[in-house]
Amino acid sequence: MENIYGKVWLIGAGPGDLELLTLKAVRVLASADVLIVDALVDPDIVSFAPRARVVTTGKRAGCRSAPQDFIQRLMRRYARQGKTVARVKGGDPLLFGRAGEEIAYLAEHGIEVELVNGVTSALAAAASLTVSLTHRDFGASGVTFVTAHRQDHSAPDWAALAAAGTTLAIYMGLNRVCEVAEGLLAALPASTPAAVVACASTPAERRLVTTLGQLAAACHAAKMPAPALILVGAALASASAGEDLPEGLAVA
């Protein structure tokens, strides 16, 4: 007898504000039998899935959480029971969300998977700063998304990334901000505009606008919390954070 498996949806919940969920995400959540939810997702998202069993994984950099292989086995188990599984991740699952590993695992076990995009935190941060990440007037013709937190603990080639001339959107870089700034300063002037947005789109959001040369010191002085997104590049010249502070630092 042929096995009739359920389906797994990998859903991007966006940066935090539930109003940034897509209509498709809301529709899929309403049909889910099981929700497997990461730590950075607003817990109120369960209201969109009134009939679902909720499993929280606690996935968050630097925090204790369920191992990735356990989460994958969990998805497989529920799907093999014929259930519709919604794996809910912060931001967009295709950007630093380990979606590639999960897609490959589910495909290997014959389980159908479909994705629903979400708003990634770099775009929410830019909206908060009222700035475009690409801007012809500043020669910013592209955006580079990069994580400072690698599995092997090695550092990206910051100088090479800086030399590309794109706006840099740096994820998971706050606890390595000194290393990030030092690496970028090898190829960019200290006056290069920079900004940091913590907890983008949420009530806890904080914004900091500074320069690359002041970036590390400004983050420490402002005690910026995680999770935070670092933006660097000429396009940030028009960024707005709020109240002006001494030495050209703005923070809100």
Buried (B, 14 or more C-beta within 10 A) or exposed (E): EEEEBBBBBBBBBBBBBBEBBBEEBBEBBEEBBBBBBBBBBBEEBBEBBEEBEBBBBEBBBEEEBBEBEEBBEBBBEBBBEEBBBBBBBBBBBBBBBBBEEBBEBBEEBEBEBEBBBBBBBBBBBBBBBEBBBBBEEBEBEEBBBBBBBEEEEEEBEBBEBBEEBBBBBBBBBBBBBEBBBBBBBEBBEEEBBBBBBBBBBBEEBBBBBBBBBBBBBBBEBBEBEBBBBBBBBBBBBBBEBEEEBEEEBBBB
